[in-house]
Amino acid sequence: MRRTRGGGAPVVTHNGAVIYEVLHSFVPPVAKALWRPDVRGLENVPPTGGVILASNHLSFADSVVIPIVVPRKVVFLAKSDYFTAPGLGGALQRAWFEGLGMLPVDREDTRAALTSLDTAMAVLARGEAFGIYPEGTRSRDGRLYRGRTGVAHLALTAGVPVVPVGLRGTEELQPVGAKLPRLVKIRVSLGEPIDFKSRYDGVPAGRARREATDEIMAAIQQLSGQERAGSYNDRAPDA
């Protein structure tokens, strides 16, 4: 169950925490036994404290893969539609997404971007891990697109490190239109944390965010091996 404080960031109640603990007691072991993902660099994820996991984005399944392989809870944002479907099926879907640690965001709301940042800041303030895709939406051609500066805003404002993540093969795990995941080889590479503390003191905010974001995207590219697109990625209607 979830409520909001005065229309602000969602707050996960005790029920959501219980669902998360129950699902994570068996979903990650089963998933890793089936897919046997090649995971590298888990030691780069701080065991405690606020941290941002910034990843490339190839598939809807990315937000499932990362929480499964990372040894601590990683919170992602998901479309609010996933949490509001009616009936038993809707309740099960909502429980699944809550169990994965996801929080809803209404993309049609004109304040969605600000609400998303507020939600992320609340997660980081609690000392949790927040997952984000700086590209904004998944790549439809496999290239790595230019990062949007929200990731740097979070890192610089919250004063937390950023762990770059490079995913490979997840676009084949559950392609667009596929109802069930496939058994394919995937790789998850986590790079060394990037700490921006004090590095941009006195630098104009816009320039600091752009430079920090570009550094994060360069680290992601090294891990994912993708070709750089050199432009922003527009959101597809079904993304």
Sequence and secondary structure as in RCSB ss.txt:
>XXXX:A:sequence
MRRTRGGGAPVVTHNGAVIYEVLHSFVPPVAKALWRPDVRGLENVPPTGGVILASNHLSFADSVVIPIVVPRKVV
FLAKSDYFTAPGLGGALQRAWFEGLGMLPVDREDTRAALTSLDTAMAVLARGEAFGIYPEGTRSRDGRLYRGRTG
VAHLALTAGVPVVPVGLRGTEELQPVGAKLPRLVKIRVSLGEPIDFKSRYDGVPAGRARREATDEIMAAIQQLSG
QERAGSYNDRAPDA
>XXXX:A:secstr
 EEESTTSSEEE HHHHHHHHHHTTTHHHHHHHHH  EEE GGGS SSS EEEEE    TTHHHHHHHHSSS EE
 EEEGGGGT  HHHHHHHHHHHHHTT EEE TTSTTHHHHHHHHHHHHHHTT EEEE TTSS  SSS B    TH
HHHHHHHHT  EEEEEEESHHHHS TT SS      EEEE   B  TTTTTTS HHHHHHHHHHHHHHHHHHHH 
  B  S     TT 
